[in-house]
């Protein structure tokens, strides 16, 4: 059974930081490209960042320079370090794992940026 379990969300003040984690099980983690996506209320789900099996990264323009995606294949975990958070970063953040036509999603974790 494939599981992606996100953690690390919460309430943070503008300018603050959070680190999200996504722990995978049931897949050969090192073979999967991993990604973080977010969905704000009433909006579509948008790409935040992706990381390939080789460690190449890609970011949405809105988070470049503030967010960093990384992976630890020994721990089957992908991370999203989020710095200089803004109210517009408020959303449910979900991770996904992709290999060929297979895509798996986690359940998401809420991030709220507010004073």
C-alpha positions as a Markdown table, in Angstrom:
| # | Residue | x | y | z |
|---|---|---|---|---|
| 1 | Unk | 0.0 | 0.0 | 0.0 |
| 2 | Unk | 1.4 | 3.4 | -1.1 |
| 3 | Unk | 1.3 | 6.1 | 1.5 |
| 4 | Unk | 2.5 | 9.7 | 1.4 |
| 5 | Unk | 2.2 | 11.4 | 4.8 |
| 6 | Unk | 2.8 | 15.2 | 5.1 |
| 7 | Unk | 3.7 | 16.9 | 8.3 |
| 8 | Unk | 5.0 | 20.2 | 9.6 |
| 9 | Unk | 2.2 | 22.5 | 8.7 |
| 10 | Unk | 0.7 | 25.1 | 11.1 |
| 11 | Unk | 0.2 | 28.7 | 11.8 |
| 12 | Unk | 3.1 | 31.1 | 11.3 |
| 13 | Unk | 3.5 | 34.9 | 11.3 |
| 14 | Unk | 4.4 | 36.7 | 8.1 |
| 15 | Unk | 8.2 | 36.5 | 7.6 |
| 16 | Unk | 8.4 | 33.2 | 9.5 |
| 17 | Unk | 9.6 | 29.8 | 8.4 |
| 18 | Unk | 8.2 | 26.3 | 8.3 |
| 19 | Unk | 9.7 | 23.0 | 7.1 |
| 20 | Unk | 7.3 | 20.5 | 5.6 |
| 21 | Unk | 8.0 | 16.8 | 5.4 |
| 22 | Unk | 6.5 | 14.1 | 3.2 |
| 23 | Unk | 7.3 | 10.5 | 4.2 |
| 24 | Unk | 6.7 | 7.9 | 1.6 |
| 25 | Unk | 6.1 | 4.2 | 2.0 |
| 26 | Unk | 5.2 | 1.4 | -0.4 |
| 27 | Unk | 7.2 | 2.7 | -3.3 |
| 28 | Unk | 10.8 | 2.6 | -4.4 |
| 29 | Unk | 11.3 | 6.2 | -3.3 |
| 30 | Unk | 14.6 | 6.8 | -5.1 |
| 31 | Unk | 13.0 | 6.1 | -8.5 |
| 32 | Unk | 10.2 | 8.7 | -8.1 |
| 33 | Unk | 10.3 | 12.4 | -8.9 |
| 34 | Unk | 8.7 | 14.2 | -6.0 |
| 35 | Unk | 6.7 | 17.4 | -5.9 |
| 36 | Unk | 5.0 | 19.9 | -3.6 |
| 37 | Unk | 1.7 | 21.5 | -4.6 |
| 38 | Unk | -0.7 | 23.8 | -2.8 |
| 39 | Unk | -4.3 | 24.7 | -3.0 |
| 40 | Unk | -5.8 | 27.9 | -1.4 |
| 41 | Unk | -9.5 | 28.1 | -0.7 |
| 42 | Unk | -11.5 | 28.6 | -3.9 |
| 43 | Unk | -8.4 | 28.2 | -6.1 |
| 44 | Unk | -6.9 | 25.5 | -8.2 |
| 45 | Unk | -4.0 | 23.3 | -7.1 |
| 46 | Unk | -0.7 | 24.9 | -8.2 |
| 47 | Unk | 2.8 | 23.6 | -8.5 |
| 48 | Unk | 5.2 | 24.8 | -5.8 |
| 49 | Unk | 8.4 | 22.8 | -6.4 |
| 50 | Unk | 9.6 | 19.6 | -7.8 |
| 51 | Unk | 12.8 | 17.5 | -7.5 |
| 52 | Unk | 13.9 | 14.8 | -9.8 |
| 53 | Unk | 15.5 | 11.5 | -9.0 |
| 54 | Unk | 18.9 | 13.1 | -9.7 |
| 55 | Unk | 18.2 | 16.1 | -7.5 |
| 56 | Unk | 17.3 | 18.7 | -10.1 |
| 57 | Unk | 14.8 | 21.2 | -8.8 |
| 58 | Unk | 12.1 | 23.5 | -10.2 |
| 59 | Unk | 10.1 | 26.2 | -8.5 |
| 60 | Unk | 7.1 | 28.3 | -9.1 |
| 61 | Unk | 8.1 | 31.9 | -9.7 |
| 62 | Unk | 6.2 | 33.0 | -6.6 |
| 63 | Unk | 8.4 | 31.0 | -4.3 |
| 64 | Unk | 11.8 | 31.2 | -5.9 |
| 65 | Unk | 14.4 | 32.4 | -3.5 |
| 66 | Unk | 12.2 | 31.7 | -0.5 |
| 67 | Unk | 11.4 | 27.9 | -0.7 |
| 68 | Unk | 13.8 | 25.0 | -1.0 |
| 69 | Unk | 12.8 | 21.4 | -1.9 |
| 70 | Unk | 15.1 | 18.6 | -1.0 |
| 71 | Unk | 15.0 | 14.8 | -0.6 |
| 72 | Unk | 16.6 | 12.2 | 1.6 |
| 73 | Unk | 16.4 | 8.8 | -0.2 |
| 74 | Unk | 17.7 | 7.0 | 2.9 |
| 75 | Unk | 14.7 | 8.3 | 4.8 |
| 76 | Unk | 12.2 | 8.1 | 1.9 |
| 77 | Unk | 11.3 | 11.7 | 2.7 |
| 78 | Unk | 11.0 | 14.9 | 0.7 |
| 79 | Unk | 11.2 | 18.3 | 2.4 |
| 80 | Unk | 10.0 | 21.8 | 1.7 |
| 81 | Unk | 11.8 | 24.5 | 3.6 |
| 82 | Unk | 9.7 | 27.7 | 3.5 |
| 83 | Unk | 11.2 | 31.0 | 4.5 |
| 84 | Unk | 10.0 | 34.6 | 4.4 |
| 85 | Unk | 6.4 | 33.3 | 4.4 |
| 86 | Unk | 3.7 | 35.6 | 3.2 |
| 87 | Unk | -0.1 | 35.6 | 3.8 |
| 88 | Unk | -0.6 | 34.5 | 0.2 |
| 89 | Unk | 1.3 | 31.3 | 0.9 |
| 90 | Unk | -1.6 | 30.2 | 3.0 |
| 91 | Unk | -2.9 | 26.9 | 1.5 |
| 92 | Unk | -3.1 | 23.2 | 1.9 |
| 93 | Unk | 0.2 | 21.8 | 0.8 |
| 94 | Unk | 0.4 | 18.3 | -0.7 |
| 95 | Unk | 3.2 | 16.2 | -1.9 |
| 96 | Unk | 3.2 | 13.8 | -4.9 |
| 97 | Unk | 5.3 | 11.0 | -6.2 |
| 98 | Unk | 5.6 | 10.4 | -9.9 |
| 99 | Unk | 7.1 | 7.6 | -11.9 |
| 100 | Unk | 6.1 | 7.1 | -15.5 |
| 101 | Unk | 2.3 | 7.1 | -15.5 |
| 102 | Unk | 2.0 | 6.4 | -11.8 |
| 103 | Unk | 1.2 | 9.4 | -9.6 |
| 104 | Unk | 0.5 | 9.2 | -5.9 |
| 105 | Unk | -0.7 | 12.0 | -3.6 |
| 106 | Unk | -0.6 | 12.7 | 0.1 |
| 107 | Unk | -3.5 | 14.0 | 2.1 |
| 108 | Unk | -2.1 | 17.5 | 2.6 |
| 109 | Unk | -1.1 | 19.7 | 5.5 |
| 110 | Unk | -2.5 | 23.1 | 6.2 |
| 111 | Unk | -0.2 | 26.1 | 6.2 |
| 112 | Unk | -1.6 | 29.4 | 7.5 |
| 113 | Unk | 0.4 | 32.6 | 7.4 |
| 114 | Unk | -1.2 | 35.3 | 9.5 |
| 115 | Unk | -0.5 | 37.8 | 12.2 |
